Amino acid sequence: DEEVELTQGDTEEGTATCYICGEGFLRLIRCRVCGRSVHTPKCVYTETNGDLIVTATSLRCFTTDFVWSCPDCENLLGLLYDEEMIELMEGFDDLDVDCDSRISMDDFLKFKHKAHKAKNKKAMELAEVEAAIEEFQRLDKPQSGMVDWWSFVDSRIVEKLSHRSNSELVSCLTQLEVEEAKMFFRSFDADSDGKITLREAEKAYERWFASLWSKVLNCSDSVTGPKRNPELSKRVGEHVRVNVKIFMEADVKKHGQVSWSQFLRDQSIYILAARRNAANLYKIKASEEELDIIVAETHYVRPDLE
């Protein structure tokens, strides 16, 4: 519900047992969206029918303390209505010119040329072809030269969800996601009055970007570091201005402040988009060390050892 109270109590800790096998111990990794825990790599491998990339991502997140979304929560298809799913499927079929269940660069450009000629009665200009190539490359995040169904869905599904009302999007959030958003909001709300002013947003982003750039440049002091470095100060200032402007767009009534309910509605699409594990989107393969652990604890057999 979009009127979730800012003062509402925090959620309880996630389960201490694996939701697949029901046992505890070993490597239990908790989903940041639903709060369920699962063994990695053993039960993740089983649950995903041997998906090596997804399994390796869960193991990597466990060993690095990165946040992680379980396979069920990461799959945003479950949020779509039937008609939205049909539109996605038809869009994929249109681009898959040779009907091999994959979209190649050639498929993509053929479709773009055909659609452009039908609409404009002329061939595409060079700049338009270059723009189409860049669009394909954004679809092909792993840069493999081919876009399969799941890569296509990943690139289109957030756009599809963004057409819904903010109220609908807020209703899709889990309690854990609301709690995480609440913590972020409170970190901006310096006087704890339930509203974030323009000045509070500026101060919060200044702290955040100053700390980030200080780490990048190995500055020991995140506060005075930017002041002593004119170039750093300029770059921090540019990022602060851009992000504050975007943040304050949630103030639709132009009161000069953003309330908790406005913030949650405005951020809901970004919170849902963040469910996806970046390593899976970019199809980052398992490292040698991760493969050794997966081989030892699952039924996976490395091709080079068969």
C-alpha positions, 0 to 999 in steps of 0.5 A: 500500500502506498500509505505505508507508515514511516514509523511502522515497526521493522520486520523480523529476521529471515528464516534460519533454515533453507526454504528448499531442503528445510535444513540449516547450517552450511552456507545460508544466503538470505534473499533481500526481497522475500527474506527466505534463506537458501543453501549456496551453492547446493540448493540454488543449483538444484532450484535453478536446474543447474544454472551455473551463472545464477549459482555462482552469483549466489556463492559470490554474494555470500562470500562478499556480503553483497545483497542478493535476490533469490531466483523467484524474486529476481524474476520480474515476469511474475509481476506482469499481467497476461496482456503485458506478457503477450506484448513482450512475447510478440515483441520478441517474435517480431525481432527474431526474424529467422525464428531461431529463438535468438535475436542477432544483430542482423535480425535486429537491423532487418526489423528496424529497417523494415519498420522505418521504411514502412513508417517513413517511406525511405531507408534509414540514415547512417545516424539511425543505423548507428543508433539501432546498433547501440540499442542492440548492444544495450540489449546484449549486455554480455556482448555475446552477439545474440540476445535470448529471451531472458536477456530481451525480457531483462531489457524490456520488463522495467520499461513495461512496469514503468507504465503502471501507476505509482500506487500499483508499483508500491503494492508490488513491494515486499515489506523488506523492500519498504524497510530498506527504503525507509532506512534510506529515507531516514538517512536523508531526513536530518531533523526526523520530521518525516519530510526531506527538504531541498537542503537536506537532500543536498547535504545527504548527497554531498556526504555520500559523493564525498565519501565515494570519491574519497575512497576512489582517490584514497583520501583519508578524510571524506569531509575535507578531502573534496575541499582540498582537491578542486577537481574532486570538489567540482565533480562532487558538486556536479553529481550532487546537483543532478541527483538532487534535481532528480530526487526533488522531482518526487515533490509533485506539489512543489512544496519544496520538500518530499514526504515519505509517501511521495518518496516511496511512490517515486522510488518504487520502480527503481526498487523493483528494478534493483531486484535483479542481480547484476551478475546474472544480467551480464552473465558473469561466469564462475571463477575457478575458485567458485567452480571448485566449490560448486563441483564439490557440493553439487552434481555439476561436473566440469567439462574439462574433467569429464 
